[in-house]
């Protein structure tokens, strides 16, 4: 197996492990416990499942680190095509990871507010529940900001996949389309929070683009071909 194939399969493996951790963290740590708009129910859920919530936070942080490693592996794979553009998608991914990890502090804050610690007993329970919900809403907004970077990184990634010569061009096209719809989804969150129409397109498109790329890298690798000549940056 040549070095290009090894890099491709490593990128695919990291991408797959990232997806497993990301989905698991969301299911374990948030979706089953947080009920936005119902502070009292959310507080009871988190207080009753504090360990589960903390595991979800740790899983989220591990997923973020794995996503950055995935971007690094893709950078190594696609750097011979155009180093400057490969560096661009790596930096955009890093920006998203940094914001996502910072926003996880609000998850930790929410759990601490509901921990029952002695120093918090000066606050009424309903105030603590409201403050915890505020922290969770702030996390949700921070995560949405990270999606702007996670959306933007897909265009240079898709472009290099398209130009590589050793990955399917159709995947590059779908990744670039995914970029446009994912950015619209992120901006919709802030500008039109009650509208969800775009998500019905962006989520399936994202699954096809990113999971498709992951499977191709894992199963097919880089087809044993030499990378395209480096373009002028």
N, C-alpha and C positions, 0 to 999 in steps of 0.2 A: 504494500500500500504506500503510495507516494505521499509527500508532505502535504500537498493540497487536499488529498482525500482525508488524511488524518485530521487536518484543521477543520474540514467540513463536518466530519463525524463528531468531533469534540464540540463544535458549535451546536450541532443538533442535539447532542446529549444534554448539554447545559441548558439549552432552551426547553427541553422536555422536563428536566428536573425542576427548573424555575416554574413552569406551568403547574406542576403537581403541588409545589409548596404554596404558590400564590392562590390557587383554588382552595386548597385545604385550609389555609389561614383565613380566607374569607368565610368559608362555611363554618369552621370551628369557632372563630373568634368574633364574628360580627353578625352575619346574616341571621343566625338563630337566636341571638341575644339582644340585638339593638332593634328597638321599635321606634323609629323617628316619629316625633309628635306625641309620644306617650312616655314621659319621663319616669313616671312611677313604675310602670311595667318594666322598662329598661333597667331601672335601678334594681328591682327585685331580681331580674334575670342575671345581671352581672354580679350582684352580691352572692347569689346562690351558686354561681359558676365562675368564681374568681380565678381558679386555676386554669379552667378552660379558656377564659378570656386572655390570660397572660400567655398561654401557649399560642393563641392566635396572634398576639402581638409579636412574639418571638418568631413565629413562622413568617409573618409579614416582613420582618427585618431580614431574615434569611433569604426570602424570595427576592427582595430588593438587591441583596449582594449577588445572588445567582444571576439576576438580570444583567447586572453590570459585567459579570464575568462572561455572560453570553455575548454581550456587545463587544467585549475585548476579543473573544474568539472569532467573532464575525469580522472584526477589524483586521485581525491577523490573516484571515482567509481572503478578504477583499482588498487589502492594502495594495497588492500588486496591480489592481485595476486602476485605482486612483487614490493615492495616499491621503490627499487633502480632503476629499469627500468622505473617505473612510474615517478620518479623524473627526470630521464634522458630526457624523452620526454617533460616534463614540462619546463626544462631548455632550451632545443633546441627551443621550441616554444617561450620562452621569448627572446632568442637571435634574432630570426627572427622578433619579434615584435619591439624590440629596434632598429634594423637596418631599418625596414620599417618606423618607426616614425621619425628617424633621416633623412631619405631620403626625407620625406615630406617637410623638410626645403627648399629643392631645388624647390619644387612646389611654396612655399610661396615666395621665392626669384624671381622666374620667374614672378609671378604676380606683385610683387613690382616694378620690372624693367619696367613693362608696365603700371604702375599706373598713369603716367603723373605728378608725384610729381615735385615740383619746383626744388629740388636739383638734379634732373636727366636731366634738360634741357640743361646742358653743353654737353651732349652726343647726337650725331645725332640719328635720329629715327632708322636707319638701324643697328647701333651698339647696341642699346637697344634690338632690335628684335633678333639679333644674340646672345647676352648675355642671353636673356631669353630662347632661344632655347637650349643654352649650359646648363642652369640650368635644363631644362626639360629632357635633355639627361642624365645628372648626376642623376636625380631622377630615371630614367628608369634603369640605371645601379645599383643604390643602391637597388632598388626593386628586381632586379635580384639576388643580393647577398643575400637578405633576403630569397629568394626562396630556397637557399641551405639549410638553417636551417629548412624552412618549409617542404622541402623534407625529410630531415634526421629524423625529428620527427615522420614521418609516420611509420618507421620500428619498433621502440620500441612500438609505439601505436598498430600497427597491431599484433605484437607478443603477447602483453597482451590480446588483443581481442581474438586471437586464443587460448590462454591458459586459458582464464577466466572461461569457463564452463557455462557462462550465456549469452554469445553473440555468434552469428553464426561464426563458424570457417572460413567459406568461406570469410566473411568480413575481417577477419584478414589476410588471404592470399592475397586478393586483395589490401589491404592497404600496405602490404609489397612490392608487385609488383609496386604499385603506387609510392612508395618511390624510387625505382630504376629508373623508367622512369622519375619521376619529377627531380631527381638529374641530369640525362642525359640532360634533357631539360634546366636546369639552366646552366650547364657547356657548352652546345652547344651555348648558348647566347654569351659567351665570346670567345670560341675557334673556332666556326664555325657559325658566325652570319648570314650568308646567307642561312644556312640550316634550314629547318622547318619540316623535315619529322617526327622527334620524337614527335613533338607536336600533330600530328594527332593521336598518340597513347596515349600520356600522358593526354591530356584533356578529352577524353571520359572515360579513365580508372579512372581519378581523380573524374569525376562526379559520376561514379558507386560506387567508394570506399567511398568518403566522404558524398555524398548525401544519399547513401544507408545506411551508418552508422547513419546519422542524422535521417532518417525516422524510422529505426529500434528502435533507442533509444526513439523517441517520441511516436511511436505507440505500440511497443511491450515491451519497457522497458527492464528489465533484466530477464524477464520470471519468476520473483518471486523466483529465485533460490539463494542459498547461494553462495558467491564467492568461487573460488578455494582456497585451502590452500596456504598461502604465501610461495613462494619458497625461498631457501637460496640465499641471495644476494651476 
